[in-house]
Amino acid sequence: MELTGRPRIDDGGVCLRQKNLHPLGANFGYHRGMRKEPKPSPTELPLLFEVDPEPTCEVLTALGGNPLVVQAFGSLGVPASVTQPVQIKERQRGYEEATFIESFVILNAAGGDCLEDFGHLREDAGLAELIGHELPSPEAAWNFLHAFHQGEKIEEAQQRRLPGEMAYIPEESAPLAGLGEPGVGATVGRTMPRSGGGDGGPGCDDY
């Protein structure tokens, strides 16, 4: 055993010093029986936050980017361009046409793909506060889409078929033609989901 001048108390009580016996070659006192204390697993450590059982008074939302979409919607002048050519509303109460179309734009931006998703978005109080109004219910949104449908136009197209013809193309209703006006159709034509296949109301299974 090679000794140095730096003493160490060995098992026999003699002051000795071992040289370069550390696995990494460090020249300091080291005993092969020494063990480094293991570090605890991160899964054993407490979390770095505390859960406050008191409800918060703040209104939160995970859809904070949607107001930028609404701002772009207004900056493009879509609300004003929709009001005149798309006239569906017959009563004073309820949402006007521009608010409905804006709501469909928000639905599309939020990842919704059916009218039932309006129900989930209506539960987000933070979103309603940011955009300035609640979103329509699935039933109200379905009624808005159904207003573009006119059964008499389909009947007229069916009557115009020649004998043996199966296909027919009905004329557009006035509100549907309004969506094709410049500045309207290019903006909202791809944001409105298809309505249900019948009169049973909205539902994801209808698409």
For each residue, the residues with C-beta under 8 A, 3 or more apart:
1: 16 18
2: 18 19
3: 16 17 18 19
4: 17 18 19 27
5: 17
6: 17 29
7: 15 16 17
8: 15 16 17 18 29
9: 13 14 15
10: 13 14 16
11:
12:
13: 9 10
14: 9 10
15: 7 8 9
16: 1 3 7 8 10
17: 3 4 5 6 7 8 29
18: 1 2 3 4 8 21 29 30
19: 2 3 4 27
20: 25 26 27
21: 18 30 32
22: 25 26 27 28 30
23:
24:
25: 20 22
26: 20 22 30
27: 4 19 20 22
28: 22
29: 6 8 17 18
30: 18 21 22 26 34
31: 34
32: 21
33:
34: 30 31
35:
36:
37:
38:
39:
40: 44 45
41: 44 45
42: 45
43:
44: 40 41
45: 40 41 42
46:
47:
48:
49:
50:
51:
52: 56
53:
54:
55:
56: 52 60
57:
58:
59: 125 126 129
60: 56 126
61: 64 124 125 126 127 129 130
62: 124
63: 66 110 121 124 126 127
64: 61 67 126 130
65: 68 69 109
66: 63 69 70 106 109 110 127 130 131
67: 64 70 71 130 131
68: 65 71 72
69: 65 66 72 73 105 106 109
70: 66 67 73 74 102 105 106 131
71: 67 68 74 75
72: 68 69 75 76
73: 69 70 76 78 79 102 105 187
74: 70 71 77 78 79
75: 71 72
76: 72 73 183 187
77: 74 80 81 183
78: 73 74 81 82 98 101 102 183 184 187 188
79: 73 74 82 83 98 102
80: 77 83 98
81: 77 78 84 85 181 182 183 184
82: 78 79 85 86 97 98 101 178 184 188
83: 79 80 86 87 96 97 98
84: 81 87 178
85: 81 82 177 178 179 181 184
86: 82 83 97 101 175 178 179 184
87: 83 84 97 174 175 178
88: 97 144 147 148 175
89: 94 95 96 97
90:
91: 94
92:
93:
94: 89 91 140
95: 89 99 100 103 133 136 140 144
96: 83 89 99 100
97: 82 83 86 87 88 89 100 101 144
98: 78 79 80 82 83 101 102
99: 95 96 102 103 133 136
100: 95 96 97 103 104 136 141 144
101: 78 82 86 97 98 104 105 188 191 192
102: 70 73 78 79 98 99 105 106
103: 95 99 100 106 107 118 135 136 141
104: 100 101 107 108 141 188 191 192 193
105: 69 70 73 101 102 108 109 188 191
106: 66 69 70 102 103 109 110 121 127 131 135
107: 103 104 110 112 117 118 121 135 191 193
108: 104 105 112 190 191
109: 65 66 69 105 106
110: 63 66 106 107 117 121
111:
112: 107 108 117 118 120 121 193
113: 117 193 204 207
114: 117 193 202 203 204 206 207
115: 118 138 141 142 145 193 195 196 202 203 204
116: 119 120 138 202 203 204
117: 107 110 112 113 114 120 121 204
118: 103 107 112 115 121 122 135 136 137 138 141
119: 116 122 123 137 138
120: 112 116 117 123 124
121: 63 106 107 110 112 117 118 124 127 135
122: 118 119 128 134 135 137
123: 119 120
124: 61 62 63 120 121 127 128
125: 59 61 128 129
126: 59 60 61 63 64 129 130
127: 61 63 66 106 121 124 130 131 135
128: 122 124 125 131 132 133 134 135
129: 59 61 125 126 132
130: 61 64 66 67 126 127
131: 66 67 70 106 127 128
132: 128 129
133: 95 99 128
134: 122 128
135: 103 106 107 118 121 122 127 128
136: 95 99 100 103 118 140 141 144
137: 118 119 122 140 141
138: 115 116 118 119 141 142 201 202
139: 142 143 201 202
140: 94 95 136 137 143 144
141: 100 103 104 115 118 136 137 138 144 145 202
142: 115 138 139 145 146 195 196 201 202
143: 139 140 146 147
144: 88 95 97 100 136 140 141 147
145: 115 141 142 148 149 192 195
146: 142 143 149 195 199
147: 88 143 144 175
148: 88 145 173 175 176 179
149: 145 146 173 195
150: 153 154 173
151: 154 155
152: 155 156
153: 150 156 157 170 171 172 173
154: 150 151 157 158 168 170
155: 151 152 158 159
156: 152 153 159 160 170 171
157: 153 154 160 161 168 169 170 171
158: 154 155 161 168
159: 155 156
160: 156 157 168
161: 157 158 165 166 167 168
162: 165
163:
164:
165: 161 162 168
166: 161
167: 161
168: 154 157 158 160 161 165
169: 157
170: 153 154 156 157
171: 153 156 157
172: 153 176 177 180
173: 148 149 150 153 176 177
174: 87 177 178
175: 86 87 88 147 148 178 179
176: 148 172 173 179 180
177: 85 172 173 174 180 181
178: 82 84 85 86 87 174 175 181 184
179: 85 86 148 175 176 184 185 188 189
180: 172 176 177 184 185 189
181: 81 85 177 178 184 185
182: 81 185 186
183: 76 77 78 81 186 187
184: 78 81 82 85 86 178 179 180 181 187 188
185: 179 180 181 182 188 189
186: 182 183 189
187: 73 76 78 183 184 191
188: 78 82 101 104 105 179 184 185 191 192
189: 179 180 185 186 192
190: 108
191: 101 104 105 107 108 187 188
192: 101 104 145 188 189
193: 104 107 112 113 114 115 207
194: 206 207
195: 115 142 145 146 149 202 206
196: 115 142 199 200 201 202 203 206 207
197: 206
198: 206
199: 146 196
200: 196 203 206
201: 138 139 142 196
202: 114 115 116 138 139 141 142 195 196 206
203: 114 115 116 196 200 206
204: 113 114 115 116 117 207
205:
206: 114 194 195 196 197 198 200 202 203
207: 113 114 193 194 196 204
